Amino acid sequence: MEINSSKSFLDEFLGAMKEFQVGFFVALIFGYGFYRLLKKRLPTDAGAAAGDGSI
């Protein structure tokens, strides 16, 4: 009984880790895209203060 319950616990734990990894990578991709969008919409003075010099 204990071995069976520990096996199911291990399966649930690995399943949760897989779901967490997928969610983490999805959040990372969305966060990176949101960061690029925000960086593109920054005011020109903020870009100049950062030393971009593009505009």
N, C-alpha and C positions, 0 to 999 in steps of 0.2 A: 504493500500500500504506500509506504513512504517513497520507495523508488519511483513508483508511477506518478505520485503527486509532484515529486521533485522534477521529473522529466517534463511534466506539463508546465511547471513553473519556468523551467529553462526555455521551453518552446515559446511561452508567452513573453519572456524577457527578450529573447532574440527577435521575436516579431515586433515588440515595442521598439527595440533598437533600430530595426530596419525602417520602421515608420518614422522614427525620429530623424534618421539620416536623410530620408527622402524629403521630409518637411524642412530640414535644415538647408539642404541644397536648393530647394525651391525658394525658400526665403532668401537665401544668398543671391540667387539669380535675380529675383524681383528687387531686392534691395540694391543690387548693383545697377540695374536699369533705372530705378528711381533716383539713385545718386547721380547717374549720368544726366538724367533729365533735369535734375535740380542744378547741376553744374552748368548746363547749357543755358538755363534761365537766370543765372546770377546777373545782377546789375554790372554794368561795365566798370564802375569804380571799384567794385569788389574784385573783378578780374584784374584790373590794373594794380590794385593793392597787393594781389597775390603774385604780381610780376609776370602775368601772362603776356601782355603787350600785343595781343591779337587785334584788339579794337582800340 
